[in-house]
Amino acid sequence: MLNLCVGTVVNGCFTGPCAFISVSLPVFATRRGTTMASCSEGSRTATEEETTESPAAQKREARLRKFRELHFKRNEARKLNHQEVVEEDKRLKLPTNWEAKKARLEWELAEDQKKKDCADRGENYDQVKLLEITADDAERWERKKKKKNPDTGFAGYAEAQLRQYQRLTKQIRPDLESYEKQRQECGEDFYPTANSLIHGTHVPTKDGIDRMVEDVEKQIEKRAKYSRRRAYNDDADIDYINERNAKFNKKAERFYGKYTAEIKQNLERGTAV
């Protein structure tokens, strides 16, 4: 409620009677109600915005989380790729047979350790090793040994003579009857000393001569299979007397030609000392 004084105003002063009028003005209440209504409406709008924006924020957080995971995986893959490149570069710088050498060294170290353990226990390493080998492995190794060819070809006269000696000794079959007979005939000279004179008294048997002839014929046949006809060079120097001598000269030239080249040139020029 608002009380108003109503009257006549002349030269800034009231003249005449005044009347008091009560006027009801619900302006403040209206404004307050409007303000409260606007606040409630604003809070309702903010709540609605929050409810409408929360799924979008969740999606954004999910995307950011996935992006961080992908970024972490990319860095991890880059690190692993770099490590693999470094390892591959190391492997390429190693010798070609490094893996075989490494396996061989590891096997040798393991064998040495087993030998030490057996020595500490007072056991024989060969026997312990044989106990660990199965029958199948032993049979496979025996077959592999039989398939291996020990004849590697001509590498030198000493090696060829050794192989020939080993081949001949394997063919020897001892005859105990002839052994006893010869020992009875020779008596004390069967076991010669420095004073024994039995050289040249042994007479070979006919069977022994036949075996020797058969072996020589086999050698000739085998040698004939190894040889092959080479192209003949008309311009080559003739330094042989027959085909066998020519083959021998070629072998000698192959193995010793680089050592005798200067001597041969001096002989040809006539400047040899």
PyMOL commands that set and color helices and strands:
alter all, ss='L'
color gray80, all
select helices_A, chain A and resi 27-93+98-121+125-132+135-147+157-170+176-190+206-226+243-269
alter helices_A, ss='H'
color red, helices_A
select strands_A, chain A and resi 2-10+13-23
alter strands_A, ss='S'
color yellow, strands_A
deselect
rebuild
show_as cartoon
